Amino acid sequence: MHILTRAEEEVLFKEMKANALKKCDPIVKEFVECTHGKTVSVLWACRAQHKAMNNCLMEYTTQADMDKLKIQYLNDLAEGKVDHAKLQKEQKEKEAKLKKSSAPGVH
């Protein structure tokens, strides 16, 4: 049995979010169009569009959706379809960026 690393879970979470944004694209665009030319008034002027966008995104970012992605990933891993070296490289690059951005005197 394979336990997912934090990096693997992050990749799957990003994939889930990307899928949700793709499925909700028309609704997200409606919200974005509503916000043009507004500042604070967005809070009440675009309330319906914001609620619709959040509802749509929540529909496609459930724990069940994440579980499906995990199962698919584990199946792909078992079949040799996952490039483990690529994931490890991406994780090391991410860690290096975090260390660099949190270094003292660097802003």
Residue, then its C-alpha position, 0 to 999 in steps of 0.5 A: m500500500h502506498i501512502l501519499t506524500r504531502a507533495e502528491e496530495e498538493v498536486l492532486f489538490k491543485e488538479m481538483k481545483a483546476n478541474a473545478l475552475k474549468k467546469c465552473d468557467p462560465i459562472v466564474k466569468e460572470f462574477v469577474e465581469c460583475t466586478h469590473g469597475k467596482t471596488v467596495s460595492v462588489l460586496w453587494a453588487c455581485r453577491a449573487q454571482h459570488k454565491a453562484m461561483n462559490n456553490c459551483l466550485m464547492e460542488y466540484t471540490t468535495q472530499a469525494d472528488m479528492d478521493k476519486l483523484k487519489i484512487q486514480y493516482l494510486n492506480d496510475l502509480a501501480e501501473g507505472k504511469v506516474d513519474h515519481a522523479k518529476l514529482q520529487k524534483e518539483q517538490k525540491e524546487k518548491e522547497a528551495k523557493l520557500k527557503k530563499s523567500s524566507a531567508p533573513g534580509v531577503h524581501 
